[in-house]
Structures are given as C-alpha cells and as structure tokens.
Amino acid sequence: MVDLLILGCGISQVPTIRAAKKLNITSIVLDGSASAVFRNEADKFIVCDIKNHEAVLEIAKKEKIKGIVCPGTDFPYTAAYVAQKLGLPGISPAVALMCQNKYLQRQVLKNVGFFVPNCVLLKTKHDFGKVDTLNLPIVIKPVDSMAARGARVIDNYLGFYKAYKEAVSFSRTRQVIAEEFIEGMEFSIDALVFNNEVFIVGFADRHFMLYPYFIENGHTVPSILNWEAKHYICETFKNAVKSLGITMGAAKGDVKLTSKGIMIGEIAARISGGFLSGWTYPYSSGVYPHENLIRLHLGEPPVTWIEEKLGFSAERVLLSIPGKLKEVINLNNTSNYPGIKLIHLHVKPGDELHFPCNNAQRCGSVISFSKGRSDAIYRAQVAAANTILRLEPNNKETLKWLKADDGFRMYSPGKKETDWHDADIAKNLEIITEITGKSIQQIIKIKNFWEYFYRGGIQAGIFSIDSNP
C-alpha cells in the first residue's frame, strides 16, 4: 500500500483524502488541532503543526511516505522541504517560499513582463513614505497570508496606520505589502503541473462584497466569459506559473481582467481551498482533479480527462453580524431542495461569530447545481437566505456592534433593500415572524427593532425580539 502525507485536515483537504481512498492509497493526515473535524476521514491522523517542517519531516521518515501534498492550505514550503529531503516529487523550497511571499512573487512576474499591480514592501510602519509612490486607492495586506486576512483598501492616507496595524498582525514575518487597487472582473484558476506542463482544472467567476474588505461572497462555474477571453486569460496564467518555477504539483491563481490587460493578482503553489476544486468544478464538468493531484505527487503523469458541460454550479457564503451563535435554523428544510448539493457550516452553537473582515470569518457555504446559470445562483442564494444563524440574546458584543457608527447598514430603504444573501426586507420580515411567532403588529412595538433590523438584517431583528421577550 502506498502512503501519502496530506497537510491539513479541514474541508479543503477532504477531496484529496477521499480521492486517496478511491485510488486505494493510504492517507496519513497531519493537522495542528486534535479536534480537526474531518480527522475520521483519514486512514491515519496525527496531530502536528504543519508549519513546523522539521517535525513534519520526522513523521514523513517514520511513515516511509511516497508523496506529500498540501491542498488548499498555504504551507507549500513544508511540503517542498520534506519532498526535497526525501527525494519525492515537488517544487523546490526556494520556489515555495517565493510563492508564499506576495512581494517577491510580484517582482519576479514584473521582471519578466507580466502585468502586476505597482507595489512596495513595508517592513515597519516608518516605511509610510514609500506609499507616496502609489496611486490611490491602495490595498494594504500581509506579505504572507491567505483568505484576505488583514487585507483592505484605503482611499486616503489617513487610513494607513490602522490598515497597517491590522495587516501586520496577520503576517508571520511582520511585513506588509501596499499595492495599487486595480478595478476589474476577478477569476479563480486551478491548475495541475507535471514536468512543467500546465493543465487547467478549474476556472470560476469570483464575487466580492463589503468594500473596503475583500469578502468573497462565492463563485460561479463555468465562467460567464466566452471561450476566446477565457483562453487568453488561461494562457497568460500558464506562462506566469512557468515563470515562477512551479514545475510539479498544483497552482492556484487570482487573475483580473482589467482595462489595462490581464493582471496577475497572485499565484499559490497549491490547488485551491474552499469549494472550487472539490465541488463546483467537478459538478459542472464531471472532472475530479484531486485524483490527478495525488498522481503528480507520487511522480506519475496525470490520467487524461474529458471536461463535459454538465451545467452550472454556484457557491454562496453564510455571513454573520457579531455575537454568540445560539442555533442554526434551516428553514423549509432547504438542504433537501432540488439542486442543493451541500450546506457546510464552519461554526457551531456556542461559537463567537464576527462581522466578516476576512474570508476566514465567513460562517459556511452553500453549493448548488443546475442546468442554467441564473437558476444555480438563485438556488444557492435562497438556501443561504434560509439558513438562519440565530444569536444569543443580550450579548454585549452584538449590542456594541449594533450601536456603532461605522457606516454599515444592511438596508437603506429606497437605496438598498436586499441583504448580503440577496433577501429583501419583506421576505426577511416574513421569516422573522415565522421564527419568533410574533406578528408584525407585535414586532413593530419592540424597542429598537427597526434600528437594529436596518443595521444588521434578519439576525439583528431576531436578536431584538429575543432580547425583549
């Protein structure tokens, strides 16, 4: 039996673990948490900090592994280091480090002619003067983090120090990158790489919200782009992957179509996390890339696949205002609706929830499938809107946020009448009456109801009622 070492045991690693089982390969899975949710899916689970490459190497030697892979998690250096030490397939540690460093990666790509945003490296807060060379608005973010942790746009220099402080708190090296914000439609691209040949195994339209943060509200597959535009973007991406020296394994790109051309946002030396590679792309195409991902990391060529046009798959995320989760209510048994493939929650009752400032603070995702693009999106949005995260009443953090004046309002009647799950005011009032058992006549008499409801949507409306029984 061939043993494969997999770094991480979250939802992003599940497709690889399951693919290994299908290929009759033993999965030895490492995660820093002894309570990793999916530990029982592994053939063998070991608690280990996957950032500690020396500790991972010792386990790899002991288990006599034949390959190592880090799907969906930004620690390719650990995998590359172990692979090099044991003579296993993979990229070099130097390439892995460069791919983890957004500034170094941009310099490499810029020097060989790719369009990347103008940027500067900030090693301390006293490097503020470097920012003057960039045109506003500017993106401030950690040089070495993922899931948009610590990333935000600033429209004026007055917001620099606050943004810098937030960004540096998420950086392992305590370094920050500042770059010009370029408008454009953004795409996620997944690729497998074997002997320097790049194979595209996923291309999705990305959807963002909650400016100045980069909260991905989900993605849709296949892309709305025509074949010619998609081909042009993919060829640019393939050349960028080769220029970075990713010759074996996987590459995940964030690419923008802008008025200035194809902009390479960043490229990670891994297959995507989230739900693109394991759910939405397979549902829409019939192709499951994680089996070939494993083959590559065992030194075998990928098996040829045929991409079919089965339909459309959409992800839409579950978000929350601050507070402690009391219960999850699945209205109308939405998880069994036609076309709903998955409702996955990252949170459970008792957890502290946060207003999303990065993608790690999202609460879950809904995955849908349909023959039509609009229908797939609609199904995902309805399922998300019907998954209610009910908060504990009288929570201090919830009350503090509801009273804050930060400019955010879920609804602004006459201007914005749908929430972040695309549900309108009337629909959410109907849901509130169903959940609380209160009539509209009773609800409108409750103290602060309208103030809270317009500020925080359905969660805040229910919180108001629960806090004033």
JOSUL-V458570 format. One record per residue. RES is the residue in one small letter. D_FIRST is the distance of its C-alpha to the first C-alpha in Angstrom with 2 decimals. Layout:
<<RES	D_FIRST> <RES	D_FIRST>>
This chain:
<<m	0.00> <v	3.81> <d	6.45> <l	9.78> <l	13.06> <i	15.68> <l	19.29> <g	21.42> <c	21.19> <g	24.19> <i	24.98> <s	24.34> <q	20.64> <v	20.12> <p	19.72> <t	16.81> <i	15.07> <r	15.80> <a	14.81> <a	11.25> <k	11.22> <k	12.90> <l	10.46> <n	7.55> <i	6.34> <t	6.68> <s	10.31> <i	12.08> <v	15.66> <l	18.77> <d	22.31> <g	25.66> <s	26.69> <a	25.63> <s	26.93> <a	24.98> <v	25.58> <f	22.11> <r	20.19> <n	19.31> <e	17.42> <a	14.73> <d	11.77> <k	13.24> <f	16.70> <i	18.58> <v	22.26> <c	23.05> <d	25.68> <i	23.87> <k	27.11> <n	26.66> <h	24.74> <e	25.02> <a	23.57> <v	20.61> <l	20.18> <e	20.17> <i	17.43> <a	15.33> <k	16.07> <k	15.36> <e	11.90> <k	11.12> <i	10.25> <k	10.00> <g	12.45> <i	15.10> <v	17.28> <c	20.46> <p	21.43> <g	24.93> <t	25.85> <d	28.09> <f	26.30> <p	25.03> <y	26.39> <t	23.82> <a	20.94> <a	22.94> <y	23.81> <v	20.31> <a	19.13> <q	22.19> <k	21.85> <l	18.31> <g	19.01> <l	16.75> <p	18.11> <g	20.81> <i	24.55> <s	26.71> <p	27.71> <a	31.28> <v	30.59> <a	28.69> <l	31.72> <m	34.13> <c	32.42> <q	32.70> <n	36.40> <k	38.50> <y	41.48> <l	39.82> <q	38.01> <r	41.36> <q	43.06> <v	40.55> <l	40.87> <k	44.63> <n	45.13> <v	43.64> <g	45.69> <f	43.74> <f	45.72> <v	44.71> <p	46.98> <n	49.36> <c	48.14> <v	48.89> <l	46.93> <l	48.45> <k	47.63> <t	50.32> <k	52.67> <h	55.41> <d	53.87> <f	55.52> <g	57.81> <k	54.97> <v	54.68> <d	58.21> <t	56.90> <l	54.93> <n	56.41> <l	56.25> <p	54.31> <i	51.60> <v	48.04> <i	47.25> <k	43.61> <p	41.26> <v	39.99> <d	36.41> <s	35.68> <m	34.26> <a	35.27> <a	38.90> <r	39.27> <g	42.67> <a	43.57> <r	46.96> <v	49.83> <i	53.22> <d	56.32> <n	58.60> <y	58.42> <l	59.53> <g	56.05> <f	54.39> <y	54.23> <k	52.89> <a	50.17> <y	49.41> <k	49.13> <e	46.70> <a	44.55> <v	44.43> <s	43.30> <f	39.99> <s	39.44> <r	37.24> <t	39.47> <r	42.69> <q	43.45> <v	44.59> <i	45.04> <a	48.07> <e	48.14> <e	50.43> <f	49.58> <i	49.37> <e	49.94> <g	47.79> <m	45.33> <e	41.80> <f	38.46> <s	34.78> <i	32.65> <d	28.87> <a	27.42> <l	24.27> <v	24.84> <f	23.30> <n	25.17> <n	28.20> <e	28.43> <v	28.81> <f	27.92> <i	29.63> <v	27.57> <g	30.11> <f	33.84> <a	35.75> <d	39.29> <r	39.44> <h	42.18> <f	43.75> <m	46.35> <l	48.16> <y	49.60> <p	49.84> <y	46.21> <f	43.33> <i	42.06> <e	39.90> <n	41.01> <g	38.16> <h	37.38> <t	37.82> <v	35.83> <p	36.85> <s	39.41> <i	43.11> <l	43.55> <n	44.36> <w	42.14> <e	44.24> <a	44.12> <k	40.41> <h	39.78> <y	42.04> <i	40.23> <c	36.75> <e	37.92> <t	39.42> <f	36.25> <k	34.11> <n	36.57> <a	36.50> <v	32.69> <k	33.05> <s	36.01> <l	34.03> <g	31.50> <i	28.47> <t	26.82> <m	23.14> <g	21.61> <a	24.01> <a	27.69> <k	29.74> <g	33.49> <d	36.62> <v	39.29> <k	42.92> <l	45.34> <t	48.64> <s	52.18> <k	51.41> <g	48.33> <i	44.55> <m	43.83> <i	40.45> <g	40.15> <e	36.91> <i	33.43> <a	30.39> <a	27.28> <r	24.99> <i	24.72> <s	27.33> <g	27.33> <g	29.26> <f	28.96> <l	29.40> <s	25.91> <g	24.39> <w	27.45> <t	30.70> <y	29.55> <p	27.08> <y	29.86> <s	32.43> <s	30.51> <g	27.64> <v	25.28> <y	22.26> <p	21.65> <h	18.69> <e	16.23> <n	17.81> <l	17.99> <i	14.22> <r	14.26> <l	17.09> <h	15.48> <l	12.66> <g	15.65> <e	15.71> <p	19.03> <p	19.66> <v	20.02> <t	23.72> <w	25.02> <i	28.48> <e	30.19> <e	32.41> <k	35.46> <l	34.66> <g	36.95> <f	37.22> <s	35.30> <a	36.88> <e	35.98> <r	38.84> <v	38.55> <l	40.06> <l	42.44> <s	44.69> <i	47.82> <p	47.68> <g	47.56> <k	45.54> <l	43.65> <k	45.21> <e	43.44> <v	41.76> <i	43.77> <n	42.30> <l	45.54> <n	45.76> <n	42.10> <t	41.30> <s	37.53> <n	38.11> <y	40.32> <p	39.56> <g	37.56> <i	36.26> <k	32.47> <l	31.89> <i	34.03> <h	32.10> <l	33.92> <h	33.14> <v	35.87> <k	36.88> <p	40.27> <g	41.60> <d	40.11> <e	42.56> <l	42.76> <h	44.23> <f	46.12> <p	43.58> <c	44.21> <n	40.65> <n	37.72> <a	35.91> <q	38.86> <r	38.33> <c	37.70> <g	35.41> <s	35.06> <v	35.86> <i	34.06> <s	36.00> <f	35.89> <s	38.85> <k	40.18> <g	42.72> <r	42.38> <s	45.27> <d	44.11> <a	40.58> <i	42.23> <y	44.75> <r	42.22> <a	40.23> <q	43.50> <v	44.79> <a	41.65> <a	41.79> <a	45.52> <n	45.01> <t	42.45> <i	44.89> <l	44.03> <r	46.89> <l	47.90> <e	49.46> <p	53.27> <n	55.48> <n	52.67> <k	54.24> <e	51.73> <t	52.22> <l	55.99> <k	55.98> <w	54.13> <l	56.36> <k	59.42> <a	58.24> <d	59.82> <d	57.07> <g	58.04> <f	55.24> <r	56.30> <m	54.10> <y	57.17> <s	60.40> <p	62.53> <g	63.93> <k	61.43> <k	57.92> <e	57.45> <t	53.70> <d	51.10> <w	47.75> <h	46.21> <d	49.05> <a	50.81> <d	54.60> <i	57.11> <a	58.29> <k	54.82> <n	53.83> <l	57.14> <e	56.43> <i	53.01> <i	54.65> <t	57.18> <e	54.50> <i	52.41> <t	55.35> <g	57.74> <k	60.49> <s	62.81> <i	63.61> <q	67.05> <q	65.58> <i	63.01> <i	65.53> <k	67.52> <i	64.67> <k	65.23> <n	63.37> <f	61.50> <w	62.31> <e	61.88> <y	58.40> <f	57.41> <y	58.44> <r	56.72> <g	53.37> <g	53.18> <i	52.07> <q	50.39> <a	53.58> <g	55.74> <i	53.92> <f	53.90> <s	57.67> <i	58.22> <d	55.91> <s	57.71> <n	61.11> <p	60.85>>
